[in-house]
Amino acid sequence: MFEKLGVQVIGASADGIKANDKFRRKHALQFPVLCDNANKDLCRGFGVWQPKKLAGVKFEGVVRATFVIAADGTVEKVYAKVSPLGHASDVLAYVRGG
C-alpha cells in the first residue's frame, strides 16, 4: 500500500544483523531493516535510545517511534512511543492526507 503512494518504508533496529534477519523472516517484512552500530548512533540521533524501566529494573533501550521524512530530508511527522498493532494504518492515513 505504501509503495503505491510512492512511500518508501525502512525499519531500523539496535539489534545486530542476524537478529534483524530473523525478525524480518518471522514477520515476513517486505522492507529493509537497518542495523545501528554498537554506539547506537542512529538511535541516539533520532532520540529513541532512552532510559527505560521494566519490572523495577532501569536500563537503556529503544523506544519505538515512526518518522515520516519528506522528500527533501526533513522530518515531517513523528509518532512517539508507538505500539505496532494498528499503527501502520494510522501512518497510511496520514500519508494519504487523512
C-alpha distance (Angstrom), angle and dihedral (degrees) to the residues before:
residue distance angle dihedral
M1 . . .
F2 3.79 . .
E3 3.80 90.9 .
K4 3.82 91.4 56.8
L5 3.81 87.5 58.3
G6 3.80 92.2 49.7
V7 3.80 91.7 -108.8
Q8 3.79 118.7 142.4
V9 3.79 115.8 -149.2
I10 3.80 119.0 -152.9
G11 3.78 125.7 173.6
A12 3.77 126.3 -154.0
S13 3.77 129.9 -160.5
A14 3.78 140.1 -178.8
D15 3.81 88.3 -138.5
G16 3.78 124.0 97.8
I17 3.79 128.6 -100.5
K18 3.82 96.7 -92.5
A19 3.81 93.3 49.2
N20 3.82 91.3 46.7
D21 3.79 92.6 49.5
K22 3.80 90.7 50.0
F23 3.82 90.8 48.6
R24 3.82 92.2 48.6
R25 3.81 91.9 50.6
K26 3.81 94.0 44.5
H27 3.81 92.0 52.6
A28 3.83 95.9 33.4
L29 3.80 91.5 -126.6
Q30 3.79 113.7 -171.6
F31 3.80 95.9 -159.6
P32 3.80 134.1 69.0
V33 3.80 121.2 -93.3
L34 3.79 114.9 -151.6
C35 3.79 121.8 -145.1
D36 3.78 119.2 -135.2
N37 3.79 119.8 -137.2
A38 3.80 125.5 -105.1
N39 3.83 91.7 -91.5
K40 3.83 91.0 54.4
D41 3.81 90.1 -126.6
L42 3.82 94.0 157.8
C43 3.80 93.6 48.2
R44 3.79 92.0 44.9
G45 3.80 91.5 47.3
F46 3.79 91.3 55.2
G47 3.81 91.8 42.3
V48 3.80 95.8 -119.2
W49 3.84 97.9 116.4
Q50 3.78 98.8 89.9
P51 3.79 143.3 150.8
K52 3.79 110.9 -83.7
K53 3.78 136.1 -178.4
L54 3.79 128.0 -148.5
A55 3.79 123.9 174.4
G56 3.79 89.4 -14.2
V57 3.81 93.5 -53.3
K58 3.81 116.5 122.3
F59 3.79 119.0 -147.2
E60 3.80 141.4 141.9
G61 3.77 121.0 -101.1
V62 3.76 147.3 135.7
V63 3.78 120.6 -61.9
R64 3.80 107.1 -154.6
A65 3.77 114.1 -114.2
T66 3.78 139.4 159.1
F67 3.78 123.8 -139.8
V68 3.79 122.4 -163.7
I69 3.79 105.4 -153.9
A70 3.80 119.1 -163.9
A71 3.80 123.5 -133.3
D72 3.81 89.7 -99.4
G73 3.82 90.8 58.4
T74 3.79 98.0 -106.2
V75 3.78 121.1 131.6
E76 3.79 104.3 -109.6
K77 3.81 100.6 179.6
V78 3.79 137.3 3.1
Y79 3.78 125.6 -154.3
A80 3.82 105.1 -164.1
K81 3.81 126.7 -157.5
V82 3.79 94.7 1.3
S83 3.77 129.7 -176.0
P84 3.80 113.6 -137.8
L85 3.80 93.7 -134.7
G86 3.80 108.6 98.5
H87 3.79 93.3 -14.6
A88 3.80 95.6 116.6
S89 3.82 89.1 60.0
D90 3.81 90.8 54.9
V91 3.80 92.2 50.5
L92 3.81 91.7 45.0
A93 3.81 90.3 53.0
Y94 3.81 89.4 50.7
V95 3.80 95.5 50.8
R96 3.80 89.2 46.8
G97 3.79 87.1 57.5
G98 3.79 97.3 -105.3
